[in-house]
Amino acid sequence: MSNVAPQITKDMTFLQMLQTYPETAKVLKKYNLACAACLGAQNEPIDLGAINHGIDPEELLAALNAAIK
């Protein structure tokens, strides 16, 4: 059994993340990201989506990973 904590990475798409960790939707809502309803979420990696919406990708990743711990 592995002791590695689950981790959301910058290259995951929003859709992959939401399917794997549905609890992250609350974090996205805090950042005013409507990724569940966005067609771009299927292919857009988290870091690029954050940048495109004026959000610091590292800050968003930290918040998303905190939500799944």
N, C-alpha and C positions, 0 to 999 in steps of 0.2 A: 504494500500500500504506500502510495506517495504522500509526502507531506507538503507538496507544492500547492500553494493556494491558487484558486482559480484567478485568472487574470484576463482583463480586457486589454487588448493591444490596439495600437493606433491604426494598424492595417486591417482590422476587422471591419466589416461593413456594419452599418447601423442595424440592418435587418438581421444579420447573424447574431449580433449582440442581443437584440430584443427577443429573438427566438430562444437563445440560450439562457439569458438572464432577464426575464420579463420585469423584474423589479427595477431595472434601470430606467424604465419609462418615467418614473417619478423624477429622476434626476434630469432627464431631458426636458421635462415640463418646466422645471425650475429655471432652465436656461432658455426657455421659450423656443424649444426645438420640437416641431411636430413631426418627428421622424416616422412615426407609425403610419401617418397618412401621406407621406412624401414618396413619390416614385423613385427619387434619387437615392433613398435609403437602401434600396436593393443593391446598388453597386458602389455607393460612395463610402470610402473608408472614413473612420471616425475623425482622424486628424484633418483630412481635407474638408470634411463637413464643418468642423469647428472653425477652421480658418475662413471658410466661405461665409460663415455667420458672425465673424468678428469675435470669436471666442478663443481664448488661449487653449490649445489642444492639450497641453500638459495638465492644466487645471481641470479640464473636463474629464480627462482620463483618470485623474486622482479621485474625483468625485464619483465617477462610475464604478471604479474598483472598490471604493469605500462602501458603496451600496450593496455589493455582493459578498462582503465579508461577514 
